[in-house]
Structures are given as structure tokens and as C-alpha cells.
Amino acid sequence: MKNNLKTTLTEREYEIFIFVVKGFTTTKIADELSLKSNTISTIKKNVHNKLGTNSDIELFKLAYKNSLVNL
């Protein structure tokens, strides 16, 4: 699934996905990338839709399952 995540998500969506699973808030991601919070929220919605998740916790579980993060 690791490679599948990269092919399922756009480069920007994958970048946001990684920020989210690292625990960054929407505001912090927006600050880091010099984007508006609304833009980040929209991208996060797209990520959730594409990956079939409903929460950031589910994104973290998915990332952990695919060895994208370590505890």
C-alpha cells in the first residue's frame, strides 16, 4: 500500500498526509507551506475521500500500518 498511497494521492496531498500523521495541525501545516488554512482543509478532505478515512487518527493508523511512521 505504501507505493499505492503515493500513486493514489497527488504530490501535495501526500505532503499534507505526512504532515497530518506527524501531528501537525491544519494551521501549522498552512504556516509551514505558506498556504491558507482553508486550502489545507480542502486538501485533507480530498485525502480522506481518496483513502476512505474519516479522521486524522485513521490516517495515522494507515501510515503506521504501511511503515510510514514509527512510534
Contacts in CASP RR format, 6 or more apart in sequence:
PFRMAT RR
TARGET T0000
AUTHOR 0000-0000-0000
METHOD contacts of the structure
MODEL  1
MKNNLKTTLTEREYEIFIFVVKGFTTTKIADELSLKSNTISTIKKNVHNK
LGTNSDIELFKLAYKNSLVNL
1 62 0 8 1.000
1 65 0 8 1.000
1 66 0 8 1.000
2 66 0 8 1.000
2 67 0 8 1.000
2 68 0 8 1.000
5 14 0 8 1.000
5 17 0 8 1.000
5 51 0 8 1.000
5 62 0 8 1.000
5 66 0 8 1.000
5 68 0 8 1.000
6 14 0 8 1.000
8 50 0 8 1.000
8 51 0 8 1.000
9 17 0 8 1.000
9 47 0 8 1.000
9 50 0 8 1.000
9 51 0 8 1.000
12 43 0 8 1.000
13 43 0 8 1.000
13 46 0 8 1.000
13 47 0 8 1.000
13 50 0 8 1.000
15 33 0 8 1.000
16 29 0 8 1.000
16 40 0 8 1.000
16 43 0 8 1.000
16 44 0 8 1.000
16 47 0 8 1.000
17 47 0 8 1.000
17 51 0 8 1.000
17 59 0 8 1.000
17 63 0 8 1.000
18 63 0 8 1.000
18 68 0 8 1.000
19 28 0 8 1.000
19 29 0 8 1.000
19 32 0 8 1.000
20 29 0 8 1.000
20 44 0 8 1.000
20 47 0 8 1.000
20 56 0 8 1.000
20 59 0 8 1.000
20 60 0 8 1.000
21 56 0 8 1.000
21 59 0 8 1.000
21 60 0 8 1.000
21 63 0 8 1.000
21 64 0 8 1.000
21 68 0 8 1.000
21 69 0 8 1.000
22 69 0 8 1.000
23 56 0 8 1.000
23 60 0 8 1.000
24 32 0 8 1.000
26 37 0 8 1.000
26 40 0 8 1.000
26 41 0 8 1.000
26 44 0 8 1.000
27 37 0 8 1.000
29 35 0 8 1.000
29 40 0 8 1.000
30 36 0 8 1.000
30 37 0 8 1.000
30 39 0 8 1.000
30 40 0 8 1.000
33 40 0 8 1.000
44 56 0 8 1.000
47 53 0 8 1.000
47 59 0 8 1.000
48 54 0 8 1.000
48 55 0 8 1.000
48 58 0 8 1.000
48 59 0 8 1.000
51 59 0 8 1.000
51 62 0 8 1.000
52 58 0 8 1.000
53 59 0 8 1.000
53 62 0 8 1.000
60 69 0 8 1.000
63 69 0 8 1.000
64 71 0 8 1.000
END
